[in-house]
């Protein structure tokens, strides 16, 4: 692997420097949530049942995410469209979903309108992906075929489902992402991955 490729992957998989300050630990959320009480329409595509939707309540928001209360469970990794009474609809990825009083609470991360913020750089480099299936953690060796600040294209011996939540490990760190597409390519599968959040050290890993 060339020095240029090593520098690219080192930058993409470099965890952010820890904040140094006294007192309680910093809130992991990079942008503070503000209370926001309004009705929203949540729409998503179910691979078996087709288009799905419900009316929910937006409870809080930040520049990067939304907290929504609704009557339906939506699994982590699913892409949703959120429409409010005012303003444009936004796409978001479900990070976690928990049951509670008044239904289910969805923690989501907004998908930027321009998903690919930089050109993909071609390369050929070994990595590993991890995912949770039927309560079991699976690890799979893959090849990174191209990379950018917002995502990767992987070459995998096995297929993955669209919108599946995975972790991609390289250089002692990992990044979470969702599968945007998976296509058969002769004897392997080409998989597109969009990053969710910053890089983390492998010692702190764990799919939600």
C-alpha positions in Angstrom: 0.0 0.0 0.0 1.5 3.4 -1.0 2.3 6.1 1.5 -0.5 8.2 0.1 -3.1 5.5 0.8 -1.7 5.0 4.4 -2.0 8.7 5.1 -5.6 8.7 3.8 -6.7 5.8 5.9 -4.8 7.0 9.0 -6.8 10.3 8.7 -10.1 8.6 8.2 -9.7 6.1 11.1 -8.0 8.5 13.5 -10.1 9.0 16.7 -10.6 12.6 17.7 -8.3 13.8 20.5 -9.8 13.6 23.9 -10.9 16.8 25.6 -8.9 17.8 28.7 -10.8 19.4 31.5 -11.5 18.8 35.1 -14.9 17.8 36.4 -17.4 15.2 35.1 -16.8 13.5 31.8 -17.9 15.3 28.7 -21.2 14.5 27.0 -20.5 12.2 24.1 -23.0 14.0 21.9 -21.0 16.6 19.9 -23.9 19.0 19.6 -26.3 19.9 22.5 -29.9 18.8 22.1 -32.6 21.5 22.5 -36.2 20.8 23.5 -38.5 20.9 20.4 -42.1 19.8 20.9 -43.9 19.4 17.6 -45.6 16.7 15.5 -43.6 15.1 12.8 -44.2 12.5 10.1 -41.7 9.6 10.1 -41.4 7.6 6.9 -39.2 4.6 6.0 -39.0 1.7 3.6 -39.5 -1.9 5.0 -37.9 -4.5 2.7 -40.8 -6.9 3.3 -43.8 -4.7 3.9 -43.0 -1.7 1.7 -43.4 2.0 2.6 -44.1 2.6 6.3 -45.0 5.8 8.3 -46.3 7.1 11.6 -47.0 10.4 13.2 -44.6 11.0 16.1 -43.5 13.8 18.4 -40.2 15.6 18.0 -38.8 16.0 21.6 -35.4 17.4 21.1 -33.0 18.3 18.3 -29.4 19.5 17.6 -27.5 20.4 14.5 -26.7 16.7 14.0 -29.6 14.7 15.4 -33.2 14.4 16.4 -35.0 12.7 19.3 -38.4 11.4 18.3 -41.1 9.7 20.3 -43.4 7.3 18.3 -45.6 4.3 18.4 -43.4 2.0 16.3 -40.0 0.4 16.8 -37.5 1.1 14.0 -34.3 -0.8 14.2 -30.8 0.9 14.4 -29.3 1.5 11.0 -32.6 2.2 9.3 -32.8 5.4 7.2 -35.9 7.5 7.8 -37.4 10.7 6.4 -38.7 13.2 9.0 -41.2 15.9 8.0 -42.3 18.7 10.3 -45.1 21.2 9.9 -42.5 23.9 9.1 -39.2 23.6 7.2 -37.8 21.0 4.8 -37.9 17.2 5.4 -34.6 15.7 6.6 -33.1 12.3 6.2 -31.7 10.6 9.3 -30.2 7.3 10.5 -31.7 5.6 13.6 -28.8 5.2 16.1 -30.9 3.6 18.9 -34.5 2.8 19.7 -35.8 2.2 23.3 -39.3 1.4 24.6 -40.7 3.6 27.3 -43.7 5.7 28.4 -45.6 6.9 25.4 -44.2 4.4 22.9 -40.6 4.2 21.6 -37.9 6.8 21.7 -35.7 7.1 18.6 -32.3 8.6 18.7 -31.2 9.6 15.2 -28.3 11.2 13.4 -29.1 13.6 10.5 -27.7 12.6 7.1 -26.1 15.7 5.4 -27.8 16.7 2.1 -24.5 16.2 0.3 -23.6 12.7 1.5 -20.3 12.4 -0.4 -18.4 15.5 0.7 -15.2 14.6 -1.0 -14.0 12.4 -3.9 -13.4 8.7 -3.2 -9.7 7.7 -3.4 -9.1 4.3 -5.1 -7.0 1.8 -3.0 -6.7 -1.9 -2.1 -6.3 -2.5 1.6 -7.4 -5.2 4.0 -9.8 -4.4 6.8 -12.5 -6.1 8.9 -16.2 -5.5 9.4 -18.4 -6.5 12.4 -22.2 -6.7 12.6 -24.8 -8.2 14.9 -27.1 -10.9 13.5 -29.7 -12.8 15.5 -28.0 -11.6 18.7 -24.6 -12.9 17.5 -21.6 -10.8 16.6 -20.1 -11.7 13.2 -16.6 -10.6 12.0 -15.8 -10.7 8.3 -12.5 -9.8 6.4 -13.0 -7.3 3.6 -11.0 -5.2 1.2 -11.3 -1.4 1.1 -11.5 -0.4 -2.6 -11.9 3.3 -2.2 -12.3 5.7 0.7 -13.3 9.3 1.5 -14.1 11.4 4.6 -17.8 10.3 4.4 -17.6 6.6 3.5 -16.0 3.6 1.9 -16.5 1.0 -0.9 -15.7 -2.5 0.3 -15.1 -5.8 -1.4 -16.7 -8.6 0.6 -17.0 -12.4 0.2 -20.5 -12.2 1.7 -23.4 -9.9 1.0 -24.8 -7.4 3.5 -28.3 -5.9 3.7 -29.0 -2.3 2.7 -29.2 0.0 5.8 -27.5 -2.7 7.9 -25.4 -1.1 10.8 -21.8 -2.3 10.7 -18.4 -1.4 12.2 -15.3 -1.2 9.9 -12.0 -1.8 11.7 -8.5 -0.7 10.5 -5.3 0.5 12.1 -6.5 -0.3 15.7 -9.6 1.9 15.3 -13.1 1.5 13.9 -15.9 3.5 12.4 -19.6 2.8 12.5 -21.6 3.1 9.2 -24.7 2.0 7.4 -24.7 -0.1 4.2 -26.0 2.1 1.3 -25.9 -0.7 -1.3 -24.6 -4.2 -2.0 -24.0 -5.5 -5.5 -22.6 -8.8 -6.8 -19.3 -8.5 -8.7 -18.1 -11.8 -10.1 -16.9 -13.7 -7.1 -17.4 -11.0 -4.5 -19.8 -8.2 -3.4 -19.2 -4.5 -3.7 -20.6 -2.7 -0.6 -21.1 1.0 -0.1 -20.8 2.3 3.4 -21.7 5.7 4.8 -20.0 6.7 8.0 -21.9 7.5 11.2 -20.0 9.5 13.7 -16.2 9.8 14.3 -13.6 7.1 14.6 -13.1 5.2 17.9 -10.4 3.0 19.4 -11.2 -0.7 19.1 -11.1 -1.1 22.9 -14.3 1.0 23.1 -16.1 -0.8 20.3 -19.7 -2.2 20.5 -22.6 -2.0 18.1 -25.7 -0.5 19.6 
